[in-house]
C-alpha cells in the first residue's frame, strides 16, 4: 500500500491518511486481515510525525475499520469492507446534519429505531 500526503493541503495529514485507507478498504485494495505498516515506519517513510499516523489509525479504529493490538500493530478488521466504510460515511453525514438542525443523538437513534 502506497500512501501519499500533501503538506500544502487544508486537510490534516491524519485525515488524508484515513481517507486513503478507507478508500482502499472500500475498493478491495486492502482486504480484511491486511496489516498496515507500523506507525513509526510509515511516519519515517512519509517524513511526518508518528503521532499523526497514530491519530489516523485511531480514527479508523473508532470507525470500525481497523483493529489495533499492542505489539501487533494495526490491521483491517475481518468484518470491514465497502459496506462498513459507506455506512460510517453516512452515519457521519447524518450526525452532522442532526447537529445543524439541533437534533440530539438520542432523538436520531429513536428515529432510526422506528424505521428499522
BELVENNOR-V919644 format. One record per residue. N is the residue number from 1. SS is DSSP state (H for helix, E for strand, C for the rest). NEAR is the number of other ideal C-beta (glycine too) atoms within 10 Angstrom. D_CENTER is the distance of its C-alpha to the mean C-alpha in whole Angstrom. Layout:
n = (N	N)
ss = (SS	SS)
near = (NEAR	NEAR)
d_center = (D_CENTER	D_CENTER)
This chain:
n = (1	2	3	4	5	6	7	8	9	10	11	12	13	14	15	16	17	18	19	20	21	22	23	24	25	26	27	28	29	30	31	32	33	34	35	36	37	38	39	40	41	42	43	44	45	46	47	48	49	50	51	52	53	54	55	56	57	58	59	60	61	62	63	64	65	66	67	68	69	70	71	72	73	74	75	76	77	78	79	80	81	82	83	84	85	86	87	88	89	90	91	92	93	94	95	96	97	98	99	100	101	102	103	104	105	106	107	108	109	110	111	112	113	114	115	116)
ss = (C	C	C	C	C	C	C	C	C	C	C	C	H	H	H	H	H	H	H	H	H	H	H	H	H	H	C	C	C	C	C	C	C	C	E	C	C	C	H	H	H	H	H	H	H	H	C	C	C	H	H	H	H	H	H	H	H	H	H	H	H	H	C	C	C	E	E	E	E	C	C	C	E	E	E	E	C	C	C	C	C	H	H	H	H	H	H	H	H	H	H	H	H	H	H	H	H	H	H	H	H	C	C	C	H	H	H	H	H	H	H	H	H	H	H	C)
near = (12	7	17	8	17	9	9	5	10	6	11	13	19	21	15	19	24	21	14	18	26	22	12	19	23	18	10	10	13	23	12	15	11	16	13	23	16	14	20	11	13	21	18	13	12	18	8	19	13	14	12	20	26	17	18	27	22	16	18	27	14	10	20	14	25	25	17	15	8	5	4	10	16	25	17	22	18	10	11	26	17	12	10	19	21	12	12	17	13	10	13	11	10	14	13	10	11	15	12	8	9	7	14	10	10	8	12	17	10	11	13	11	8	7	6	5)
d_center = (16	16	14	16	16	18	19	21	18	18	14	13	13	10	8	10	9	5	7	9	7	6	9	11	10	11	14	15	15	13	15	14	15	15	15	13	15	16	15	18	19	16	17	21	20	18	21	18	18	17	15	13	12	11	10	7	7	8	5	3	7	7	5	8	6	8	11	12	16	19	21	19	15	12	12	10	12	15	14	11	12	12	13	10	8	11	12	9	9	13	13	11	14	17	16	17	20	21	21	23	25	26	25	24	21	24	25	22	22	26	25	23	25	28	27	26)
